[in-house]
Amino acid sequence: MSLTLRRAALALTTTLLAGGFSAQACTNILVTKGASRDGSTMITYAADSHTLYGELYFKAGGRHAAGTQRDIVEWDTQKPLGRIPEAPVTYTRVGNMNEHQVCIGETTFGGRKEIAEGGEGTLDYGSLIYIALERSRTAREAIQVITSLVQEYGYVSEGESFSIADKEEAWILDMIGKGKGEKGAVWVAVKLPDGTISAHANQSRIRSFPLNRPSEALYAKDVISFARAKGWFKGEDKDFSFADTYAKPDFGGLRFCEARVWSVFRRAAPSLKLPIDYVKGVPGAAPMPLYIRPDQKLGVQDVMALMRDHYEGTEFDMSQDLGAGPYKLPYRWRPMEWKVDGQSYIHERAISTQQTGFSFVSQSRAGMPDPIGGLLWFGVDDTFTTVYFPVYCGIQATPKTWGEGTSGNFNQFSWGSAHWVFNFVSNWTYSRWSDMIVDLQKVQRELEGGYLTAQPAIEAEALARFKKDGPAAARTFLTEYSCSTGDQLTHRWKELGETLMWKYMDGNVRDGKKGVTHPAYSQDWYRRIVKEHGEVVRVPAVAP
């Protein structure tokens, strides 16, 4: 999501270094076929924003008459940007995946101040994602669509990293506009070697890349020459680094952004023992690699777990300091940057965060018909407290409680909206985290485990219908399954919220047998009270 929008919405203006930084936005993980347990490519995306309504987007494909125009509306602000010609044929998309199993995610990195706000033109990053999904059958086609459109119609957003995958390949595309008065963008796309995983989190991560090897990397013809003309690069072409030239990380880029990537890598490949020094900003520390090979191949549940990270077990673990309160809450409310007695401090920015609008884990699977092979495990709100349910790319409609514009809006609470139901439950859970999260995770595991257990049978039935009656029959079956599953999930989560309200009302804990208990705080928390306020609350000794 756009850093500009978040700066305006959140007024995060504290400057810790000369360049300043913002602590918002999104996280992506990419998993190649050879790194996944079932041979699928996977992408994750947490779309994080305090102003983003969590819903499942859907747009049916179709044929369009010559001369048809498409309105371009900025994703973040809903501001009209202009019009471009519509494609003669467009593909159906659900969420961030299309009917051909192409999936796209993003994180915004801003970039160097001279060009960070984009250039002249019509297209923002959100429009590019969804247009590319409507016009692409492969990841390479999506890259071609995005880069050719910005060349012709201009790019008006900040620097952006895109994750783009199909059934065979996974790519990272870093792109930034050329600044005021100039049209187009400079960009580079790198294909991840099979067997590797990568991640990005609001910091450009592509440094050097193969030149003149299009099977491994694609790039704008002027990606180096533009930097030379601006005086930003003077070395040999082989030594050019996109990230160091166009978005060199400052303290915030390391601590708020690259640290999330480090946490993914340290969990997926503990054998690498990647040091924490780089993301802490230690001078001279070596940057992290663009991609790594995980110690073991990853399943869908493994990747979901990576998206539920709070830096547990590291020195960044927010559940271990005073700010966590007596119930070990691993979240901090904004602002992320603050001062005490003239000294600047920060809260950590973990992958799992309260301001997530929606998130997903995608699967693109070769060897299966597209309507069945493409799958989004989709959820709304905080990744740690959400439930990912299966949404197949062949569906023809979305669940009523999850669909775009059908289940409420950001400005009014509704029990008929998955967005509001999940936010209700998570926000209540934050008040007594260490206790309530146990109850929540029990139901979360039950539901996600049930979906995963049912997956082979559901897909076998869809495949049988596909073979017997054609693709339409499979799509109808999967539509009914995804829609009924999504709406049942919303109802079940509302029931969980009601149970948690009943069980933990007024700081008491009900035991399920009409009994009410009053669990004490931990000894550690009592010690902190004594250290801070002991003389006031101490009970005086009474003489015998």
ZIFEN-V677831 format. One record per backbone hydrogen bond with DSSP energy under -0.5 kcal/mol. CO is the residue of the C=O (numbers start at 1). NH is the residue of the N-H. If there is no record, write none. Layout:
BEGIN
((CO,NH) (CO,NH))
END
This chain:
BEGIN
((2,6) (3,7) (4,8) (5,9) (6,10) (7,11) (11,13) (14,16) (14,21) (17,20) (27,46) (28,200) (29,44) (30,198) (31,42) (32,35) (32,36) (33,36) (35,298) (36,39) (41,364) (42,31) (43,362) (44,29) (45,47) (45,360) (46,27) (46,48) (47,357) (47,358) (49,52) (51,53) (53,55) (55,57) (56,404) (57,95) (59,93) (62,90) (65,68) (68,86) (70,84) (71,73) (72,81) (72,82) (74,78) (79,74) (82,72) (84,70) (88,64) (90,62) (92,99) (93,59) (94,97) (96,104) (97,94) (98,101) (102,98) (103,165) (105,163) (107,161) (109,111) (110,159) (112,115) (112,116) (115,118) (120,155) (120,184) (123,156) (124,128) (125,129) (126,130) (127,131) (128,132) (129,133) (130,134) (131,135) (132,135) (132,136) (134,91) (138,142) (139,143) (140,144) (141,145) (142,146) (143,147) (144,148) (145,149) (146,150) (147,151) (148,152) (149,153) (150,154) (153,122) (154,123) (155,119) (157,177) (159,109) (159,110) (160,175) (161,107) (162,164) (162,173) (163,105) (164,171) (165,103) (167,366) (169,166) (170,192) (171,164) (172,174) (172,190) (173,162) (174,188) (175,160) (176,186) (179,120) (179,182) (182,120) (184,178) (186,176) (187,220) (188,174) (189,218) (190,172) (193,196) (196,32) (197,292) (198,30) (200,28) (205,207) (206,243) (207,242) (213,216) (213,217) (216,191) (218,189) (220,223) (222,226) (224,228) (225,229) (226,230) (227,231) (227,232) (227,233) (228,231) (236,239) (237,240) (241,245) (242,246) (243,247) (246,112) (250,254) (251,255) (252,256) (252,257) (253,258) (254,259) (257,260) (257,261) (258,262) (259,263) (260,264) (261,265) (262,266) (263,267) (264,268) (265,269) (268,295) (268,296) (269,272) (270,273) (276,280) (277,282) (278,281) (282,285) (290,199) (292,197) (292,294) (298,37) (299,303) (300,304) (301,305) (302,306) (303,307) (305,308) (306,309) (309,352) (310,318) (311,314) (314,317) (317,320) (318,321) (321,324) (322,325) (324,329) (325,328) (327,434) (336,347) (338,345) (340,343) (343,340) (345,338) (348,350) (351,353) (353,356) (355,49) (357,381) (358,47) (359,379) (360,45) (361,377) (363,365) (363,375) (364,41) (364,366) (365,368) (369,372) (369,373) (370,374) (371,394) (374,393) (375,363) (375,377) (376,378) (376,391) (377,361) (378,389) (379,359) (382,385) (382,386) (387,389) (389,378) (391,376) (392,395) (399,402) (399,403) (401,418) (402,56) (403,406) (403,407) (409,412) (412,409) (414,417) (417,421) (418,422) (419,423) (420,424) (421,425) (422,426) (423,427) (424,428) (425,429) (426,430) (428,431) (429,432) (430,433) (432,435) (432,436) (433,437) (435,438) (435,439) (436,440) (437,441) (438,442) (439,443) (440,444) (441,445) (442,446) (443,447) (444,448) (445,449) (446,450) (447,451) (448,452) (449,453) (450,454) (451,455) (452,456) (454,458) (455,459) (456,460) (457,461) (458,462) (459,463) (460,464) (461,465) (462,466) (463,467) (464,468) (465,469) (465,470) (466,470) (470,473) (470,474) (471,475) (472,476) (473,477) (474,478) (475,479) (476,480) (477,481) (478,482) (479,483) (480,484) (481,485) (482,486) (483,487) (484,488) (485,489) (486,490) (487,491) (488,492) (489,493) (490,494) (491,495) (492,496) (493,497) (494,498) (495,499) (496,500) (497,501) (498,502) (499,503) (500,504) (502,505) (503,510) (504,507) (505,508) (509,517) (515,511) (517,509) (522,526) (523,527) (524,528) (525,529) (526,530) (527,531) (528,532) (529,533) (530,534) (533,536) (533,537) (534,538) (538,540) (541,543))
END
